[in-house]
């Protein structure tokens, strides 16, 4: 299964994904590039700016990608 297929499967099953989740579960390090590919294929994926404390207690920001579906004429890869 390609990285793109892996990410799409995760999004369909869980609804969202972050860089850390993609790396920990699938060893995918360029999540943003795969999200771009999926959007190019017609999938609707919203980017949400998320804030959380890191292990040092500092606030950090990261992207959470949220699956919202597919446009009617997109391909089902």
N, C-alpha and C positions, 0 to 999 in steps of 0.2 A: 504494500500500500504506500502510495506517495505521501509526502508531507502534506500536500494540499488535501488529499483524501482523508488523511488522519485528522487534520484540523476540522474539516467539514463534518466528519462523523462526530467528533467531540462537541462541536457547536450544536448539532442537531439533537444530541443526547442530553447535553447539559445547559444549553442556551447561552453560555458565555465562556470566555477563556482569557487568560492573561499570559504575558511573557513567561512568568515564573512557572505557571502550570504547564505551559507547552514545553518548557525545558525539563522540568522535573518528571513529567509523565512520558514524554516522547523524544527527549533530547533534541528538540527543534529550537534553534537559536535565533532564527530570523522570522519570527511570527508576523511582523508587520508586512513583510514581503509576501508571505503566503496569504494574508488577508487581502492584500492588493490583488493577487491573482484570483482569489475567490470573487471579489467584487467585479473584476474584469469579466468573469464568467457569468455574471448576472445575479449573484447572491447579495442580499441586502444585509450588511453588517454595520451596526452603529458603533462608534468609538465613544466610550464614556471615560472622562477623566476621573480617576479614583485617587483618593488620599487615604493613607494608613500610616501607622507608626512602624518604623523598621525595628530591628532587634536592638538598636541603640536608643530607642525612645524618640527618635526624630521623625517628623512628618515627612513622608515621601509621596511622590505622585507617580502614577503609572496608568497605562491604558488598559481598560477592560473592553474587549470586543464582544458585542452582543448580537446574536443571530436573530434576524427579523424576517427571514424568508427569502424568496426568490422572485424575480420579475417573471412575468408570464412567458416571455420568449427566451429566457435564459436556458442554458444547457444543464442537464442533471448529470454531473460527472460523478 
